[in-house]
Amino acid sequence: MTLIKLLMLLLIAFVCGSIGARLAGSDNRGCFTSIVLGFIGALIGSWLSKKLGIEDFLYFRSIPIFWSIIGSAVFVAVINLVSGGSGKR
């Protein structure tokens, strides 16, 4: 994997994680946390789309953008539910 491809992947994960966290009501996330949320969201979102039988319609280089955002939002919402906080400070 070239450096440019890796940076693009990290940027996409950052954007998806940031949008997902914002949709779940959490806006105080750092860059690294947003990147991790993006990757976890891609895993959760892909699993969720397969279970629901709904294909993603927005891809960037085989990365499911829409379901990554949805997966990130679901993950942040579950964390907020379990921790008892909204993530806002």
Backbone bond lengths (Angstrom), bond angles and torsions (degrees), N, CA, C in turn:
res aa  C-N    CA-C-N  psi(-1)  N-CA   C-N-CA  omega(-1)  CA-C   N-CA-C  phi
1 M - - - 1.456 - - 1.532 107.72 -
2 T 1.291 115.06 128.78 1.454 118.70 -179.74 1.523 110.32 -78.61
3 L 1.297 115.46 164.90 1.457 121.51 -178.81 1.523 111.25 -62.72
4 I 1.318 117.31 -39.45 1.474 121.12 -179.81 1.526 110.33 -63.97
5 K 1.327 117.70 -43.31 1.463 120.96 179.27 1.521 111.00 -64.07
6 L 1.319 116.68 -40.90 1.459 120.79 178.46 1.530 110.88 -64.03
7 L 1.310 117.08 -43.43 1.465 120.35 178.67 1.525 111.68 -64.62
8 M 1.331 117.22 -38.12 1.471 120.79 177.04 1.524 110.74 -64.84
9 L 1.322 116.95 -41.38 1.459 121.66 178.55 1.529 110.62 -62.90
10 L 1.320 117.15 -43.31 1.462 121.36 178.33 1.523 111.23 -65.58
11 L 1.329 116.95 -38.67 1.461 120.87 178.59 1.527 111.18 -65.64
12 I 1.311 116.88 -42.81 1.464 120.74 178.69 1.530 110.15 -64.90
13 A 1.327 117.15 -42.68 1.467 120.75 178.07 1.524 110.38 -62.41
14 F 1.332 116.87 -40.27 1.463 121.49 178.73 1.526 111.27 -61.78
15 V 1.315 116.45 -47.66 1.466 120.92 -178.53 1.529 110.56 -64.82
16 C 1.327 117.08 -46.42 1.474 120.27 179.79 1.521 111.09 -63.16
17 G 1.323 117.65 -43.42 1.454 121.31 178.49 1.518 112.83 -64.52
18 S 1.323 116.81 -39.92 1.467 121.00 179.18 1.528 111.38 -65.66
19 I 1.316 116.18 -45.45 1.466 120.18 179.82 1.530 110.23 -65.93
20 G 1.329 116.84 -42.61 1.466 120.46 178.79 1.518 112.40 -61.79
21 A 1.335 116.63 -42.60 1.469 120.56 178.62 1.526 110.44 -65.02
22 R 1.319 116.47 -39.36 1.469 120.79 179.22 1.524 110.83 -64.92
23 L 1.333 117.08 -40.71 1.463 120.52 178.56 1.525 111.72 -64.79
24 A 1.322 116.47 -31.36 1.465 120.69 -179.94 1.524 112.14 -84.61
25 G 1.329 117.33 -0.17 1.457 120.55 176.05 1.510 114.69 92.74
26 S 1.302 117.96 16.50 1.459 121.44 179.89 1.520 108.23 -119.90
27 D 1.325 116.83 122.77 1.457 118.46 -177.49 1.520 114.06 -122.74
28 N 1.313 118.83 -0.35 1.463 121.06 179.64 1.519 110.57 -101.64
29 R 1.299 115.96 65.80 1.462 121.58 179.07 1.520 108.22 -115.99
30 G 1.310 116.18 142.46 1.450 120.96 177.53 1.515 111.46 -84.74
31 C 1.299 115.47 178.03 1.465 121.67 -177.76 1.526 111.00 -63.34
32 F 1.323 116.92 -49.53 1.462 120.54 -178.77 1.521 111.22 -62.78
33 T 1.328 116.54 -42.45 1.467 120.35 179.53 1.524 110.64 -62.93
34 S 1.318 117.03 -40.61 1.467 120.32 178.84 1.524 111.53 -65.05
35 I 1.329 116.97 -37.60 1.464 120.43 177.98 1.531 109.98 -64.77
36 V 1.325 116.59 -45.19 1.463 120.52 178.46 1.528 110.28 -62.72
37 L 1.345 116.55 -42.37 1.468 120.14 177.13 1.522 111.45 -60.08
38 G 1.324 116.73 -38.11 1.463 120.66 178.59 1.512 112.17 -63.19
39 F 1.346 116.52 -43.67 1.466 119.89 178.88 1.523 111.50 -68.25
40 I 1.333 117.36 -44.30 1.464 120.44 178.09 1.528 109.70 -64.45
41 G 1.335 116.14 -39.98 1.461 120.55 177.79 1.514 112.45 -61.86
42 A 1.331 117.18 -36.11 1.466 120.12 177.76 1.522 110.39 -65.12
43 L 1.322 117.24 -39.34 1.462 120.28 178.48 1.522 111.29 -68.06
44 I 1.328 116.12 -48.48 1.467 120.27 -179.77 1.525 110.62 -65.04
45 G 1.319 116.24 -44.27 1.461 120.70 -178.97 1.513 112.96 -63.24
46 S 1.335 117.13 -41.22 1.468 120.43 177.88 1.517 111.08 -64.12
47 W 1.328 116.10 -42.80 1.468 120.73 178.03 1.531 110.19 -63.03
48 L 1.341 116.09 -44.61 1.455 121.02 -178.67 1.525 111.64 -64.70
49 S 1.323 117.30 -41.03 1.468 119.49 179.79 1.527 111.72 -65.68
50 K 1.336 116.80 -35.16 1.470 119.74 177.08 1.520 110.58 -68.23
51 K 1.331 117.33 -40.92 1.469 120.72 179.66 1.528 111.39 -65.82
52 L 1.328 116.50 -36.97 1.464 120.35 179.92 1.527 112.52 -84.23
53 G 1.318 117.01 -14.02 1.455 121.08 -179.46 1.518 113.22 73.10
54 I 1.331 116.46 28.19 1.461 121.36 -179.32 1.521 108.53 -113.27
55 E 1.308 116.12 123.91 1.462 120.93 178.53 1.523 110.30 -81.25
56 D 1.322 115.39 150.01 1.459 120.09 175.53 1.523 108.63 -75.73
57 F 1.292 116.22 145.77 1.463 120.87 -179.46 1.521 111.76 -111.46
58 L 1.337 117.11 -3.27 1.458 121.02 -177.42 1.527 108.93 -129.70
59 Y 1.330 115.57 103.33 1.459 121.88 -179.57 1.521 109.58 -116.87
60 F 1.314 115.56 150.23 1.455 121.43 167.22 1.511 106.99 -132.16
61 R 1.320 116.38 107.79 1.464 122.31 -179.08 1.532 111.40 52.59
62 S 1.273 116.17 50.80 1.472 126.69 178.19 1.526 114.07 67.41
63 I 1.324 118.14 17.44 1.466 121.96 174.77 1.523 107.44 -101.34
64 P 1.323 117.78 122.18 1.472 120.14 -178.76 1.535 110.96 -76.37
65 I 1.308 117.07 97.64 1.462 122.48 -173.69 1.533 111.64 -64.99
66 F 1.324 117.22 -52.84 1.462 121.14 -176.35 1.518 111.54 -58.40
67 W 1.333 117.17 -48.99 1.458 120.26 -177.20 1.526 112.10 -73.56
68 S 1.324 118.22 -23.44 1.465 120.47 173.13 1.522 110.55 -66.85
69 I 1.320 116.06 -40.21 1.466 120.55 177.76 1.528 110.27 -66.84
70 I 1.329 116.49 -46.05 1.463 120.50 178.85 1.533 110.50 -62.26
71 G 1.316 117.21 -44.20 1.463 120.95 178.80 1.518 112.23 -62.52
72 S 1.319 117.49 -38.96 1.470 121.22 176.90 1.519 110.86 -64.50
73 A 1.321 116.78 -42.92 1.467 120.80 178.99 1.523 110.85 -63.23
74 V 1.326 116.73 -42.55 1.466 120.34 178.65 1.525 110.26 -63.58
75 F 1.326 116.89 -44.46 1.465 121.21 -179.34 1.532 111.40 -62.14
76 V 1.335 117.36 -45.06 1.472 120.79 179.25 1.526 110.41 -65.93
77 A 1.323 117.52 -39.56 1.465 120.67 178.87 1.530 110.90 -63.01
78 V 1.315 117.25 -41.25 1.465 120.78 178.62 1.526 110.16 -66.47
79 I 1.321 117.44 -42.92 1.471 120.42 177.94 1.523 110.24 -61.94
80 N 1.336 117.18 -43.05 1.462 120.21 178.29 1.526 111.58 -64.02
81 L 1.312 116.61 -37.48 1.463 121.30 178.74 1.529 111.11 -66.51
82 V 1.317 115.95 -44.63 1.465 120.83 -179.02 1.528 111.53 -69.39
83 S 1.330 116.83 -41.14 1.463 120.09 -176.51 1.535 112.23 -81.59
84 G 1.317 116.99 -13.75 1.453 120.69 179.14 1.514 114.55 78.84
85 G 1.303 116.98 13.75 1.457 120.87 179.51 1.509 111.57 -126.90
86 S 1.307 114.84 167.63 1.458 119.15 179.44 1.518 111.29 -99.56
87 G 1.327 117.73 -4.89 1.457 119.88 -179.46 1.506 112.76 85.93
88 K 1.319 119.16 -4.07 1.453 122.54 179.39 1.523 108.84 -92.31
89 R 1.295 115.13 141.44 1.469 119.88 179.81 1.493 110.73 -121.25
